[in-house]
Amino acid sequence: MLGFGGKEPFSYFQIGVDEGLKKKIENLLEERTRAKKEKNFAYSDSIRDILSSEGISIMDTAEGTLWEKT
């Protein structure tokens, strides 16, 4: 698959997001993944809501969860 400018294409939707926020998002996504594995769907949904309120859209894929700043 071709990337843009040598980067993974989805990373372009994360341009302008500082490293601190990226780390917070990744931590929340890891927590959400654990909650889903434990079938704690109410908690995983609440994490999605937190991210959404901060302007972060997430997409679950076969390769994992991807996110973008909306």
VENCOR-V999182 format. One record per residue. N is the residue number from 1. PHI is phi in radians with two decimals (NA if undefined). OMEGA is omega in degrees with one decimal (NA if undefined). NEAR is the number of other C-alpha atoms within 10 Angstrom. Layout:
BEGIN
N	PHI	OMEGA	NEAR
N	PHI	OMEGA	NEAR
END
This chain:
BEGIN
1	NA	-179.1	4
2	-1.45	174.9	8
3	-1.78	177.5	10
4	-1.85	178.0	10
5	1.09	178.3	8
6	1.43	179.6	7
7	-1.86	172.1	10
8	-1.11	-172.1	11
9	-0.95	-175.2	12
10	-1.20	-179.7	13
11	-1.12	178.8	13
12	-1.17	177.3	13
13	-1.38	-179.3	12
14	-1.91	179.3	14
15	-1.13	178.9	10
16	1.61	177.9	8
17	-1.68	-176.6	11
18	-1.22	-174.8	9
19	-1.08	178.5	9
20	-1.10	178.7	8
21	-1.20	176.9	10
22	-1.03	-179.7	13
23	-1.11	178.3	11
24	-1.07	179.5	12
25	-1.10	-179.7	18
26	-1.07	178.0	14
27	-1.10	178.3	12
28	-1.11	179.1	17
29	-1.17	176.0	21
30	-1.13	178.5	13
31	-1.11	178.8	15
32	-1.13	178.3	21
33	-1.09	177.2	18
34	-1.08	-179.8	14
35	-1.07	179.1	17
36	-1.15	178.3	15
37	-1.10	178.7	11
38	-1.49	-179.7	10
39	1.06	175.1	11
40	-1.67	-172.4	13
41	-1.23	177.3	14
42	-1.10	179.9	11
43	-1.22	179.7	15
44	-1.12	176.6	21
45	-1.17	179.6	14
46	-1.17	176.5	12
47	-1.17	176.3	19
48	-1.02	-179.8	17
49	-1.13	177.9	14
50	-1.05	-179.4	14
51	-1.11	179.3	19
52	-1.07	179.8	14
53	-1.16	177.3	10
54	-1.69	177.1	11
55	1.40	-179.9	12
56	-1.94	177.1	16
57	-1.78	179.1	15
58	-2.06	179.4	16
59	-2.31	177.2	9
60	-1.49	178.8	9
61	-2.24	177.4	8
62	-1.12	-179.9	5
63	-1.56	-178.3	6
64	2.28	-179.1	9
65	-1.69	177.1	14
66	-1.86	179.5	14
67	-2.43	175.7	19
68	-2.58	175.0	16
69	-1.45	-178.7	16
70	-1.71	NA	11
END
